[in-house]
Amino acid sequence: MKKYIQRLKNIDNLIQTQETGSPKELAKKMNMSERMIYRYLHNLRGLGAPISYNYEKRSYMYTDNVFLKVAFEYEKKKTV
């Protein structure tokens, strides 16, 4: 799970800076298969991320001002 979250953060950073390149280039940058890249993008979109591909810039980009926030919260159970 830790690796998955780190990959999401790295992909998010490349999308924010519009430096993903093509899907094939992004896969190479992330040391992943192109198929895995499409899965991660699909999952980000499923979380509501407005992602599109800009052919002029040759990069994925967000079409709205968004950022990825990953958090884990917990509370200790109160013992009686």
ROMAR-231764 format. One record per atom (N, C-alpha, C): x, y, z; residue in one letter. Coordinates in steps of 0.02 Angstrom, whole numbers, plus 50000, padded with zeros to 5 digits. Example, Ala and Ser with C-alpha at 12.3 -4.5 7.8 and 13.67 -1.06 7.14 Angstrom:
506604971650390A
506154977550390A
506604983550390A
506424988850354S
506844994750357S
506455000250394S
***
This chain:
500414994050000M
500005000050000M
500445006350000M
500985006150038K
501435011950042K
501715013649973K
501915008549935K
502185009549868K
501655012549822K
501035010149829Y
500485012649788Y
500365020149801Y
500355022049864I
500245029049882I
500815033449857I
501435031049864Q
502005034849840Q
501975035849765Q
501765030649729R
501685031349656R
501145036449639R
500585036149675L
500055041149663L
500325048249673L
500705049249726K
500995055849740K
501475057949685K
501885053349661N
502355054949607N
501995056649542N
501485052849526I
501095054249465I
500745061049473I
500455062249532D
500125068649545D
500625074449535D
501225073749560N
501725079049553N
501895080349479N
501965075049440L
502115075849369L
501525078949332L
500915077349353I
500325080449322I
500295087749341I
500425089349405Q
500405096349428Q
500895100649389Q
501495097949375T
502015101749341T
501975100849265T
501485097049243Q
501375095549171Q
502015093049138Q
502315088049172E
502925085049147E
502865077449140E
502255075049126T
502165067849120T
502455065049056T
502415068849003G
502575066148937G
501995061748914G
502125057848863S
501615053248838S
501515047548889S
500995043648881P
500905038048927P
501515033348928P
501815032248871K
502405028048867K
502995031248905K
503085037848897E
503615041348933E
503485041449008E
502865042349027L
502695042349098L
502835035449129L
502675030249092A
502815023449116A
503555022549127A
503955025049082K
504685024549089K
504925028449150K
504675034649158K
504875038749216K
504695035449282K
504125032049283M
503875028949344M
504115021749353M
504475019249303N
504715012349304N
504125007449312N
503615008649271M
503005004749272M
502815003149200M
502354998449192S
502104997149125S
501595002549106S
501495003249042E
501005008149017E
500305006349043E
500164999949045R
499514997549070R
499404999749142R
499934999249184M
499875001449254M
499745008949258M
500065012749214I
499955020049213I
499215021449201I
498925018049152Y
498215019049137Y
497785017149197Y
497975011949234R
497595010149294R
497625015549347R
498225018249358Y
498305023549408Y
497905029749387Y
497925031549324L
497545037249300L
496795035949308L
496585029949292H
495885028049301H
495675028749374H
496105026349419N
495955026849491N
495925034049515N
496385038149491L
496375045349510L
495735048549485L
495545046949423R
494915049749396R
494325047249437R
494345041049459G
493815038249500G
493745041849567G
494295044749591L
494285048649652L
494055055849640L
493915057449576G
493675064149559G
494185068749529G
494785066249515A
495305070549486A
495135072149413A
495095078649397P
494925080549328P
495545080549284P
495725074749259I
496335073849220I
496175073449146I
496555077149106S
496505076449033S
497215076549005S
497275074648942Y
497925074648909Y
497955080548861Y
498485084548867N
498585090348824N
499095088348770N
498855087748708Y
499285085548653Y
499815090548635Y
499675097048644E
500175102248629E
500765101848678E
500605100948742K
501115100648794K
501395093648803K
501055088748772R
501235081648779R
501285079748852R
500755081348889S
500735079848960S
500025079248984S
499935075049035Y
499295075049070Y
499275081349113Y
498675083749126M
498595089749166M
497925089549202M
497875093349255Y
497235094149289Y
496865099849255Y
496215098949243T
495825104049210T
495505108849261T
495655107749324D
495415112149377D
495965112549430D
495915117349475N
496405118249528N
496275112949582N
496655107549581V
496575102149630V
497265099949654V
497255096249708F
497875093049732F
497685086549765F
498165082049767L
498055075549798L
498235076049871L
497785073849913K
497905073749985K
497765066750010K
498285063650036V
498225056850063V
498325057250138V
497855054650175A
497905055050248A
497655048550279A
497915047250337F
497685041550376F
497545044150446F
496935043050468E
496745045350535E
496495039350575E
496635039450639Y
496385034250682Y
496295036950752Y
495865033550787E
495755035150858E
495855028750897E
496165029350954K
496235023450998K
495565022151030K
495405015851035K
494795013951069K
494855015651143K
494315018151169K
494305019551242K
494155013151278K
494565011751326T
494445005651366T
494035007451427T
493575003151443V
493125004351499V
493355000451559V
***
